[in-house]
């Protein structure tokens, strides 16, 4: 499958007149990232990794989207919880990111502090690709946690931006969320600002 993706990329590059050595270097210096939470919103992700480029949408089977990963702000954040049930699926967005910015993404996602890396098989309209995702670490979830309204709006904004299925969008809308007890929290202000800048209507 990787060979097919590389071949398609090179074919597009040739059609666009991109230099061959530049194409080869680009493939070698980037990685595929599967976003299913707030990082689906392009402007949100680019604030963390400026090189991020949307590379299509897809889903991971055998996982379910939940919002009870414990956060240090008292809320619940997104998780692609492993169920091994083939009927379950998590939709998301594939991004290609410069490898040099991998550490910045790790830091933003809190690797080692509630999230861990997981390589997942993402099923797309063009086939299956392997991509990096971040999922909740063992023991880092709490069924009682709820996402703050502003976080849920970021996730919903990304889903709408990239045209995820109506079912997924409806599922996200239906997730119970709560007010942030700190109305002036920096993360909340930043989330509201980036969503406003994106111009995406989520209400």
C-alpha positions as YAML, in Angstrom:
chain: A
units: angstrom
residues:
- id: 1
  name: UNK
  ca: [0.00, 0.00, 0.00]
- id: 2
  name: UNK
  ca: [2.82, 2.42, 0.82]
- id: 3
  name: UNK
  ca: [4.22, 1.81, -2.66]
- id: 4
  name: UNK
  ca: [0.84, 2.69, -4.19]
- id: 5
  name: UNK
  ca: [0.60, 5.91, -2.16]
- id: 6
  name: UNK
  ca: [4.15, 6.88, -3.08]
- id: 7
  name: UNK
  ca: [3.42, 6.14, -6.75]
- id: 8
  name: UNK
  ca: [0.28, 8.30, -6.68]
- id: 9
  name: UNK
  ca: [2.15, 11.12, -4.96]
- id: 10
  name: UNK
  ca: [4.92, 11.01, -7.55]
- id: 11
  name: UNK
  ca: [2.41, 10.90, -10.41]
- id: 12
  name: UNK
  ca: [0.70, 14.04, -9.12]
- id: 13
  name: UNK
  ca: [4.08, 15.66, -8.54]
- id: 14
  name: UNK
  ca: [5.16, 14.89, -12.10]
- id: 15
  name: UNK
  ca: [1.91, 16.31, -13.48]
- id: 16
  name: UNK
  ca: [2.57, 19.49, -11.48]
- id: 17
  name: UNK
  ca: [6.17, 19.67, -12.65]
- id: 18
  name: UNK
  ca: [7.73, 19.27, -9.22]
- id: 19
  name: UNK
  ca: [11.44, 18.29, -9.30]
- id: 20
  name: UNK
  ca: [11.98, 14.57, -8.66]
- id: 21
  name: UNK
  ca: [14.56, 15.11, -5.94]
- id: 22
  name: UNK
  ca: [12.21, 17.49, -4.12]
- id: 23
  name: UNK
  ca: [9.44, 14.89, -4.25]
- id: 24
  name: UNK
  ca: [11.69, 12.15, -2.85]
- id: 25
  name: UNK
  ca: [12.91, 14.43, -0.07]
- id: 26
  name: UNK
  ca: [9.35, 15.41, 0.84]
- id: 27
  name: UNK
  ca: [8.27, 11.77, 1.23]
- id: 28
  name: UNK
  ca: [11.31, 10.95, 3.35]
- id: 29
  name: UNK
  ca: [10.99, 13.92, 5.69]
- id: 30
  name: UNK
  ca: [7.31, 13.66, 6.59]
- id: 31
  name: UNK
  ca: [4.93, 11.31, 8.37]
- id: 32
  name: UNK
  ca: [1.19, 10.63, 8.26]
- id: 33
  name: UNK
  ca: [-0.82, 11.62, 11.32]
- id: 34
  name: UNK
  ca: [-4.41, 10.55, 12.00]
- id: 35
  name: UNK
  ca: [-6.34, 13.23, 13.90]
- id: 36
  name: UNK
  ca: [-9.76, 12.43, 15.35]
- id: 37
  name: UNK
  ca: [-10.13, 15.07, 18.09]
- id: 38
  name: UNK
  ca: [-9.51, 18.81, 18.26]
- id: 39
  name: UNK
  ca: [-6.50, 18.51, 15.93]
- id: 40
  name: UNK
  ca: [-8.86, 17.78, 13.03]
- id: 41
  name: UNK
  ca: [-9.35, 21.55, 12.82]
- id: 42
  name: UNK
  ca: [-6.56, 22.57, 10.46]
- id: 43
  name: UNK
  ca: [-5.80, 25.93, 12.05]
- id: 44
  name: UNK
  ca: [-5.64, 24.29, 15.48]
- id: 45
  name: UNK
  ca: [-3.12, 21.72, 14.29]
- id: 46
  name: UNK
  ca: [-1.05, 24.25, 12.35]
- id: 47
  name: UNK
  ca: [-0.71, 26.26, 15.54]
- id: 48
  name: UNK
  ca: [1.18, 23.24, 16.86]
- id: 49
  name: UNK
  ca: [2.85, 21.95, 13.70]
- id: 50
  name: UNK
  ca: [2.94, 24.61, 11.01]
- id: 51
  name: UNK
  ca: [3.79, 22.14, 8.23]
- id: 52
  name: UNK
  ca: [0.56, 20.12, 8.59]
- id: 53
  name: UNK
  ca: [-1.22, 19.49, 5.28]
- id: 54
  name: UNK
  ca: [-4.56, 17.70, 5.06]
- id: 55
  name: UNK
  ca: [-4.15, 14.40, 3.21]
- id: 56
  name: UNK
  ca: [-7.72, 13.09, 3.11]
- id: 57
  name: UNK
  ca: [-10.14, 11.47, 5.53]
- id: 58
  name: UNK
  ca: [-10.70, 7.91, 6.66]
- id: 59
  name: UNK
  ca: [-11.60, 5.73, 9.59]
- id: 60
  name: UNK
  ca: [-10.05, 3.22, 11.97]
- id: 61
  name: UNK
  ca: [-12.06, 0.07, 12.67]
- id: 62
  name: UNK
  ca: [-12.33, -1.60, 16.06]
- id: 63
  name: UNK
  ca: [-12.22, 1.68, 18.00]
- id: 64
  name: UNK
  ca: [-14.85, 4.04, 19.38]
- id: 65
  name: UNK
  ca: [-14.69, 7.81, 19.87]
- id: 66
  name: UNK
  ca: [-15.05, 8.76, 23.54]
- id: 67
  name: UNK
  ca: [-14.45, 11.96, 25.49]
- id: 68
  name: UNK
  ca: [-13.34, 10.70, 28.88]
- id: 69
  name: UNK
  ca: [-9.57, 10.85, 28.70]
- id: 70
  name: UNK
  ca: [-8.62, 12.64, 31.92]
- id: 71
  name: UNK
  ca: [-7.18, 16.11, 31.50]
- id: 72
  name: UNK
  ca: [-5.31, 18.28, 33.96]
- id: 73
  name: UNK
  ca: [-7.96, 20.97, 33.50]
- id: 74
  name: UNK
  ca: [-10.63, 18.72, 35.01]
- id: 75
  name: UNK
  ca: [-12.40, 17.85, 31.76]
- id: 76
  name: UNK
  ca: [-12.51, 14.91, 29.40]
- id: 77
  name: UNK
  ca: [-10.61, 14.89, 26.10]
- id: 78
  name: UNK
  ca: [-10.98, 12.72, 23.02]
- id: 79
  name: UNK
  ca: [-9.85, 9.11, 22.82]
- id: 80
  name: UNK
  ca: [-10.09, 6.45, 20.13]
- id: 81
  name: UNK
  ca: [-10.86, 3.68, 22.59]
- id: 82
  name: UNK
  ca: [-9.92, 0.18, 21.47]
- id: 83
  name: UNK
  ca: [-12.93, -2.16, 21.41]
- id: 84
  name: UNK
  ca: [-11.87, -4.74, 18.82]
- id: 85
  name: UNK
  ca: [-15.48, -4.69, 17.63]
- id: 86
  name: UNK
  ca: [-15.49, -4.52, 13.84]
- id: 87
  name: UNK
  ca: [-18.74, -2.54, 13.96]
- id: 88
  name: UNK
  ca: [-17.01, 0.32, 15.77]
- id: 89
  name: UNK
  ca: [-15.11, 2.95, 13.83]
- id: 90
  name: UNK
  ca: [-13.47, 6.29, 14.47]
- id: 91
  name: UNK
  ca: [-13.46, 8.76, 11.60]
- id: 92
  name: UNK
  ca: [-10.76, 11.35, 11.30]
- id: 93
  name: UNK
  ca: [-8.42, 13.37, 9.12]
- id: 94
  name: UNK
  ca: [-5.03, 12.38, 7.75]
- id: 95
  name: UNK
  ca: [-2.33, 15.05, 7.81]
- id: 96
  name: UNK
  ca: [1.19, 14.95, 6.44]
- id: 97
  name: UNK
  ca: [3.62, 16.67, 8.82]
- id: 98
  name: UNK
  ca: [7.35, 17.38, 8.70]
- id: 99
  name: UNK
  ca: [9.26, 14.86, 10.78]
- id: 100
  name: UNK
  ca: [11.21, 17.73, 12.34]
- id: 101
  name: UNK
  ca: [7.97, 18.80, 14.05]
- id: 102
  name: UNK
  ca: [7.16, 15.40, 15.53]
- id: 103
  name: UNK
  ca: [8.45, 16.36, 18.98]
- id: 104
  name: UNK
  ca: [6.29, 19.48, 19.00]
- id: 105
  name: UNK
  ca: [3.25, 17.32, 18.28]
- id: 106
  name: UNK
  ca: [4.24, 14.86, 21.02]
- id: 107
  name: UNK
  ca: [4.53, 17.72, 23.49]
- id: 108
  name: UNK
  ca: [1.19, 19.24, 22.47]
- id: 109
  name: UNK
  ca: [-0.53, 15.87, 22.80]
- id: 110
  name: UNK
  ca: [1.04, 15.10, 26.16]
- id: 111
  name: UNK
  ca: [2.87, 11.90, 25.28]
- id: 112
  name: UNK
  ca: [3.81, 10.24, 28.54]
- id: 113
  name: UNK
  ca: [1.22, 12.30, 30.40]
- id: 114
  name: UNK
  ca: [-2.03, 10.56, 29.53]
- id: 115
  name: UNK
  ca: [-1.57, 9.93, 25.82]
- id: 116
  name: UNK
  ca: [0.66, 7.48, 23.99]
- id: 117
  name: UNK
  ca: [1.55, 6.80, 20.37]
- id: 118
  name: UNK
  ca: [-0.29, 4.17, 18.39]
- id: 119
  name: UNK
  ca: [0.13, 3.28, 14.74]
- id: 120
  name: UNK
  ca: [-3.26, 2.61, 13.21]
- id: 121
  name: UNK
  ca: [-4.56, 1.33, 9.88]
- id: 122
  name: UNK
  ca: [-6.70, 4.06, 8.36]
- id: 123
  name: UNK
  ca: [-9.22, 2.95, 5.77]
- id: 124
  name: UNK
  ca: [-9.71, 5.57, 3.06]
- id: 125
  name: UNK
  ca: [-11.51, 5.74, -0.26]
- id: 126
  name: UNK
  ca: [-8.19, 4.98, -1.97]
- id: 127
  name: UNK
  ca: [-7.10, 2.11, 0.28]
- id: 128
  name: UNK
  ca: [-5.60, 1.52, 3.70]
- id: 129
  name: UNK
  ca: [-2.66, 3.53, 5.03]
- id: 130
  name: UNK
  ca: [-0.63, 3.32, 8.22]
- id: 131
  name: UNK
  ca: [-0.59, 6.48, 10.31]
- id: 132
  name: UNK
  ca: [0.42, 7.76, 13.72]
- id: 133
  name: UNK
  ca: [-2.33, 8.50, 16.23]
- id: 134
  name: UNK
  ca: [-2.42, 9.40, 19.91]
- id: 135
  name: UNK
  ca: [-4.66, 7.41, 22.25]
- id: 136
  name: UNK
  ca: [-5.28, 7.46, 25.98]
- id: 137
  name: UNK
  ca: [-2.79, 5.54, 28.09]
- id: 138
  name: UNK
  ca: [-3.99, 2.69, 30.30]
- id: 139
  name: UNK
  ca: [-5.61, 4.10, 33.42]
- id: 140
  name: UNK
  ca: [-5.92, 7.61, 31.97]
- id: 141
  name: UNK
  ca: [-9.69, 7.58, 31.40]
- id: 142
  name: UNK
  ca: [-12.64, 8.28, 33.67]
- id: 143
  name: UNK
  ca: [-16.23, 7.59, 32.54]
- id: 144
  name: UNK
  ca: [-17.43, 10.50, 34.67]
- id: 145
  name: UNK
  ca: [-15.37, 13.07, 32.78]
- id: 146
  name: UNK
  ca: [-17.08, 15.36, 30.28]
- id: 147
  name: UNK
  ca: [-15.50, 17.66, 27.67]
- id: 148
  name: UNK
  ca: [-15.81, 21.41, 28.03]
- id: 149
  name: UNK
  ca: [-18.08, 23.07, 25.50]
- id: 150
  name: UNK
  ca: [-15.14, 24.83, 23.83]
- id: 151
  name: UNK
  ca: [-13.21, 21.58, 23.32]
- id: 152
  name: UNK
  ca: [-16.23, 19.82, 21.84]
- id: 153
  name: UNK
  ca: [-16.71, 22.77, 19.47]
- id: 154
  name: UNK
  ca: [-13.13, 22.38, 18.22]
- id: 155
  name: UNK
  ca: [-13.72, 18.70, 17.47]
- id: 156
  name: UNK
  ca: [-17.01, 19.45, 15.76]
- id: 157
  name: UNK
  ca: [-15.42, 22.26, 13.75]
- id: 158
  name: UNK
  ca: [-12.75, 19.93, 12.40]
- id: 159
  name: UNK
  ca: [-15.30, 17.27, 11.50]
- id: 160
  name: UNK
  ca: [-17.38, 19.81, 9.59]
- id: 161
  name: UNK
  ca: [-14.34, 21.39, 7.91]
- id: 162
  name: UNK
  ca: [-13.21, 18.10, 6.39]
- id: 163
  name: UNK
  ca: [-16.64, 16.70, 5.60]
- id: 164
  name: UNK
  ca: [-16.78, 13.70, 7.89]
- id: 165
  name: UNK
  ca: [-19.92, 11.61, 7.65]
- id: 166
  name: UNK
  ca: [-23.25, 12.99, 8.93]
- id: 167
  name: UNK
  ca: [-23.32, 10.11, 11.42]
- id: 168
  name: UNK
  ca: [-20.00, 11.09, 12.97]
- id: 169
  name: UNK
  ca: [-20.96, 14.77, 13.10]
- id: 170
  name: UNK
  ca: [-24.26, 13.88, 14.76]
- id: 171
  name: UNK
  ca: [-22.46, 11.67, 17.28]
- id: 172
  name: UNK
  ca: [-20.09, 14.48, 18.24]
- id: 173
  name: UNK
  ca: [-22.98, 16.94, 18.57]
- id: 174
  name: UNK
  ca: [-24.75, 14.53, 20.91]
- id: 175
  name: UNK
  ca: [-21.81, 14.20, 23.32]
- id: 176
  name: UNK
  ca: [-22.71, 15.74, 26.71]
- id: 177
  name: UNK
  ca: [-20.40, 18.67, 27.46]
- id: 178
  name: UNK
  ca: [-20.07, 21.11, 30.35]
- id: 179
  name: UNK
  ca: [-19.14, 24.71, 31.06]
- id: 180
  name: UNK
  ca: [-15.52, 25.48, 31.81]
- id: 181
  name: UNK
  ca: [-15.44, 26.73, 35.42]
- id: 182
  name: UNK
  ca: [-12.69, 29.17, 34.41]
- id: 183
  name: UNK
  ca: [-14.25, 31.42, 31.75]
- id: 184
  name: UNK
  ca: [-10.94, 33.17, 31.11]
- id: 185
  name: UNK
  ca: [-8.84, 30.02, 30.82]
- id: 186
  name: UNK
  ca: [-6.08, 30.56, 28.26]
- id: 187
  name: UNK
  ca: [-6.84, 27.32, 26.41]
- id: 188
  name: UNK
  ca: [-10.49, 28.32, 26.15]
- id: 189
  name: UNK
  ca: [-9.66, 31.76, 24.74]
- id: 190
  name: UNK
  ca: [-7.23, 30.23, 22.24]
- id: 191
  name: UNK
  ca: [-9.78, 27.62, 21.17]
- id: 192
  name: UNK
  ca: [-12.49, 30.23, 20.63]
- id: 193
  name: UNK
  ca: [-10.08, 32.45, 18.68]
- id: 194
  name: UNK
  ca: [-8.90, 29.71, 16.31]
- id: 195
  name: UNK
  ca: [-12.45, 28.51, 15.71]
- id: 196
  name: UNK
  ca: [-13.55, 32.06, 14.93]
- id: 197
  name: UNK
  ca: [-10.60, 32.49, 12.56]
- id: 198
  name: UNK
  ca: [-11.50, 29.28, 10.74]
- id: 199
  name: UNK
  ca: [-14.91, 30.71, 9.90]
- id: 200
  name: UNK
  ca: [-16.57, 27.34, 10.50]
- id: 201
  name: UNK
  ca: [-20.08, 27.50, 11.96]
- id: 202
  name: UNK
  ca: [-20.67, 24.74, 14.51]
- id: 203
  name: UNK
  ca: [-23.95, 25.89, 16.10]
...
